[in-house]
């Protein structure tokens, strides 16, 4: 296959991949952030200590993380079709991508929030700060660099998930690699697809690292 034939396929595949990953990331952050906070707040010594809730949320997150994505992808076909109306195409793949990434991101959020100095939490609490105030004014701002790093890691994981989604009609670069590279034994097409994925992942990591460094410098300046 010549480059002129590859280019439109690769361009569309890249657009589809970025589309799936972008919206799956948004849903993952919106779903995983409160779950991660809940794991910390309801844990032993937390501001909203509640062992039953903590155990249930922890179990749900652990189950979600333990399922291989390709199995989750297939198992969610009926649910995806119910939500979107189809289980094929980039929009449909956002559903399993997001569901697969929410528990992953939740654990990263939990780790990031646990790193916040408990003394700051106690100081605000002693001044009469409510739980929402502590979350908004202490936990999230102090954990922000780690949270950005967590988002970066989640985006990279989602890029890998999106490539696997191509195996069941998810479109994107994974689908193009399977259809035009693997099935047609086109080594050049496969190689170019891999290079594009490497470039995208590297760009995401570079941007994420730059934002983390910027936030860390601002935090040191503010302190």
Protein Blocks (a to p, Z undefined) as FASTA:
>chain_A
ZZklmmmmmmmmmmmmmmmmmmmmmmmmmmmmmmmmmmmmmmghiaklcfklmmmmmmmm
mmmmmpcfklmmmmmmmmmmmmnopagdjklmmmmmmmmmmmmmmmmmmmmmmmpcfklm
mmmmmnopafklmmmmmmmmmmmmmmmmmmmmmmmmmmmmmmmmmmnongpjklmmmmmm
mmnopaklmmmmmmmmmmmmmmmmmmmmmmmmmmmmmmmmmZZ
